[in-house]
Amino acid sequence: MATTKEVQIRKVVFGSEHPAALCSSLIGATTSQLVEEAKMILQKKPDVLEWRADFFADLAKLDAVLATATSLREVIGDTVLLFTIRSVQEGGQPISLTIAEQEELISRLIETELIDLLDIELASEFIGMDLLKQLSAKHHVKWIVSTHDFKKTPSFDQMIEFLQAGQAAGADLVKLAVMPQSSQDVLTLLSVTNEASAKLDIPVITMSMGKLGVSTRLIGDQFGSAMTFAVGHQASAPGQVPIEVIKDIQHYTS
Ligand SMILES: O=C1C[C@@](O)(C(=O)O)C[C@@H](O)[C@@H]1O
């Protein structure tokens, strides 16, 4: 019989029509904050927890990162763990690590098999992408290749290109988060989701951020988005709504 984790991974990685997988971010700066956050959020039963490691104060210390991943795994059990270092250019926190140091840290973390999913930005300047992909495959870590635009919503064609390029870069899932400036932008993002989820071979995750884009977080799965980010403890991006709200809506839409 499949374990809970296998079922969750299948739902997240291979997509399920409805409802979207529910992901909440951990943005603590210390191990104890992260562990407390995880405990609190787990009561709300998310499918995925995202460790936004760019918020972690000791990101430059490999031992601290590995110890924290171990502590988190002890607390979260079978829940799917996504590891993300979001760059400043794409809405993340400033960090002191160079690109090479980040690559090294991520490689060591993959080898521990403590994480299930890894966020890799499409625009990432990692040098050893092929090696990293091979290492990930060896240790069963799946990739979400992501693109974020916190200022605007690119054109329909550009957004389709981002998603296609993510697939070509070796993604197991692709993600696109953009900022709408009008309700038309929200419609365009939903059209992109509809088209890309039908045409690509991998699950697509999309969201329109901010207040204007909230609807995409609530009903994006009806247009083909495989995952939605919701607040468990604190928001990690503008426009996220509480897990409870998403669960209520999913009750009526799936
Ligand atoms: O890529 C995403 C999506 C997100 O930016 C959002 O808009 O919900 C939140 C981030 O933490 C995550 O890494």
The ligand as an SDF file (V2000), in Angstrom:
LIG
                    3D

 13 13  0  0  0  0  0  0  0  0999 V2000
    6.8610   30.7970   -5.8850 O   0  0  0  0  0  0  0  0  0  0  0  0
    6.1780   30.9110   -4.9020 C   0  0  0  0  0  0  0  0  0  0  0  0
    4.8160   31.4070   -4.9910 C   0  0  0  0  0  0  0  0  0  0  0  0
    4.6580   32.6420   -4.1640 C   0  0  0  0  0  0  0  0  0  0  0  0
    5.4220   33.6870   -4.7300 O   0  0  0  0  0  0  0  0  0  0  0  0
    3.1980   33.0800   -4.1830 C   0  0  0  0  0  0  0  0  0  0  0  0
    2.8850   34.0530   -4.8830 O   0  0  0  0  0  0  0  0  0  0  0  0
    2.3750   32.4550   -3.5070 O   0  0  0  0  0  0  0  0  0  0  0  0
    5.1220   32.3590   -2.7430 C   0  0  0  0  0  0  0  0  0  0  0  0
    6.5520   31.8590   -2.6830 C   0  0  0  0  0  0  0  0  0  0  0  0
    6.9100   31.5260   -1.3510 O   0  0  0  0  0  0  0  0  0  0  0  0
    6.7140   30.6540   -3.5470 C   0  0  0  0  0  0  0  0  0  0  0  0
    8.0650   30.2790   -3.5970 O   0  0  0  0  0  0  0  0  0  0  0  0
  1  2  2  0
  2  3  1  0
  2 12  1  0
  3  4  1  0
  4  5  1  0
  4  6  1  0
  4  9  1  0
  6  7  2  0
  6  8  1  0
  9 10  1  0
 10 11  1  0
 10 12  1  0
 12 13  1  0
M  END
$$$$
